[in-house]
Amino acid sequence: MHAPARPLGRPITIAPAREAAFTILQRVMNSAAHSDDLLHAPAVDALSAADRNLTTALVLGVLRWQIALDAAIRPLLQRPEADLHPAALLALRLGMFQLRHMDRIPAHAAISESVELARTHDAPHAAGMVNAVLRRMTREPAAPRATLAAETPAEIAHPRWLLQRWRKHFGGKVARALAAYDQAEPPAHGLFAEDTALPTIDDGSRLVAELAAAAHPAPQRILDACAAPGGKTAVLAIRHPNADIVAVDVSEKRLARMRSRMDVEPSTARVRTVLADMSLHPNRTSDVVGGEADREALAGSFDLILCDAPCSGTGTLARNPEIRHRLQERDLSRQAERQAAILRNALTRLAPGGRLVYSTCSLEPEENEAVIQTALGSGIRLLPAADVLANLPGLSDTAHASLQDALTAEGSVRTVPGQQPCDGFYAAILER
Ligand SMILES: C[S@@+](CC[C@H](N)C(=O)[O-])C[C@H]1O[C@@H](n2cnc3c(N)ncnc32)[C@H](O)[C@@H]1O
């Protein structure tokens, strides 16, 4: 189809950041790609610093606000229930996001470049509609829908089912603060003072890693059971410089990336990486892909195990905003089954008297408390985390107070974004 003739006037050039943001959002929409990976790909690295920042702000902003943007766009359409061409919808979201959330972008740039994006990305027939909707938006900003009037914009930007379960588990006030946290860049250092000896690591991840490192006073052998990309392995290696450390992951690609980073750091070069599926029992010879040397590295028992299980990631929506568009409530039970299998098999490798820290970046009880319940008994008990937490290195005084509120009824730790100044993590300490 030919693009309709543009009215005479200056040709419209799409700014590199808007073009890059559009392309990344298209890939996130059409594949399982992660925005964070795409934002660090060579195509974005090649942009100027200002364009990189704008690309990031546009991509993360649209993904964070997408549900609320769509709710504002629909009533402005001539036929609100009509299917929109994906490129037209994306152009509308980008334009609407800039008009609603970016003070410094002139409305004419947001509108005209969105129209041009639709026109040049396979939806020339929708260019007029994109123009009309965005112009209408600037004239008559959408009022909140009557049924949603009691909700904040941040709450509207979350899937209903997720918000409802947070309200049920944490109460309306905490759920509201949690939703607000998800809509902005997470704080750089809310719990810990920066430690230049450590790799770049967000505070929630560091909390889990420091807790794991402190869970055993002097481990000789440490197993990091779900290790890649390796941020927590690095903290373990630095806190226990004399321990033998084996870091396992089932993803060859993630493990290779981790290995190349670890090799250049003196503190982590000694970490042994092993490609294996930790959801399988150690007797299964197929659980180690790397061969005899890897099997030997994994053999025997470990004094300290970190089991940082793959999870839904609902504690990290500020950092990984697309999770909310992909996750379905029914996925939680599938996650929990895999987590329970990984934990069960990791525990078979725990030495008597050894400690295992199970962690996720999920806020959902099915992936946390319920998984721990499956592992208790038969010589495995849950230890209270309070004492370990009280002695973690680098925590500020306000962080100590805030983390007291993060202790669960069973004595484990759950940070809730908005209550603690970090992403949401769960960590439980088990002992054999
Ligand atoms: C939450 S991420 C780990 C993050 C890591 N601990 C860190 O701090 O950088 C979970 C990891 O578990 C890995 N994984 C998933 N299933 C696994 C399995 N069955 N066995 C081992 N690793 C697995 C994933 O590839 C992913 O790298």
The ligand as an SDF file (V2000), in Angstrom:
LIG
                    3D

 27 29  0  0  0  0  0  0  0  0999 V2000
   16.6010  -15.1900   39.1010 C   0  0  0  0  0  0  0  0  0  0  0  0
   17.6790  -15.7180   37.8840 S   0  0  0  0  0  0  0  0  0  0  0  0
   19.1880  -15.8230   38.8020 C   0  0  0  0  0  0  0  0  0  0  0  0
   19.8560  -14.5020   39.0290 C   0  0  0  0  0  0  0  0  0  0  0  0
   21.2360  -14.6820   39.6090 C   0  0  0  0  0  0  0  0  0  0  0  0
   21.2240  -15.4230   40.8490 N   0  0  0  0  0  0  0  0  0  0  0  0
   21.9000  -13.3660   39.8380 C   0  0  0  0  0  0  0  0  0  0  0  0
   21.8690  -12.8340   40.9380 O   0  0  0  0  0  0  0  0  0  0  0  0
   22.4910  -12.8200   38.8940 O   0  0  0  0  0  0  0  0  0  0  0  0
   17.2760  -17.3970   37.7380 C   0  0  0  0  0  0  0  0  0  0  0  0
   18.2500  -18.2090   36.9070 C   0  0  0  0  0  0  0  0  0  0  0  0
   17.8810  -19.5820   37.0350 O   0  0  0  0  0  0  0  0  0  0  0  0
   18.1930  -20.2340   35.8390 C   0  0  0  0  0  0  0  0  0  0  0  0
   17.4350  -21.4970   35.8310 N   0  0  0  0  0  0  0  0  0  0  0  0
   16.1530  -21.7040   35.4470 C   0  0  0  0  0  0  0  0  0  0  0  0
   15.8220  -22.9960   35.5990 N   0  0  0  0  0  0  0  0  0  0  0  0
   16.9230  -23.6100   36.0850 C   0  0  0  0  0  0  0  0  0  0  0  0
   17.2270  -24.9760   36.4080 C   0  0  0  0  0  0  0  0  0  0  0  0
   16.2940  -25.9240   36.2640 N   0  0  0  0  0  0  0  0  0  0  0  0
   18.4610  -25.2650   36.8450 N   0  0  0  0  0  0  0  0  0  0  0  0
   19.4060  -24.3050   36.9620 C   0  0  0  0  0  0  0  0  0  0  0  0
   19.1860  -23.0000   36.6600 N   0  0  0  0  0  0  0  0  0  0  0  0
   17.9610  -22.6650   36.2310 C   0  0  0  0  0  0  0  0  0  0  0  0
   17.8140  -19.2340   34.7760 C   0  0  0  0  0  0  0  0  0  0  0  0
   18.5000  -19.5050   33.5680 O   0  0  0  0  0  0  0  0  0  0  0  0
   18.2540  -17.9180   35.4220 C   0  0  0  0  0  0  0  0  0  0  0  0
   19.5360  -17.5660   35.0070 O   0  0  0  0  0  0  0  0  0  0  0  0
  1  2  1  0
  2  3  1  0
  2 10  1  0
  3  4  1  0
  4  5  1  0
  5  6  1  0
  5  7  1  0
  7  8  2  0
  7  9  1  0
 10 11  1  0
 11 12  1  0
 11 26  1  0
 12 13  1  0
 13 14  1  0
 13 24  1  0
 14 15  1  0
 14 23  1  0
 15 16  2  0
 16 17  1  0
 17 18  1  0
 17 23  2  0
 18 19  1  0
 18 20  2  0
 20 21  1  0
 21 22  2  0
 22 23  1  0
 24 25  1  0
 24 26  1  0
 26 27  1  0
M  CHG  2   2   1   9  -1
M  END
$$$$
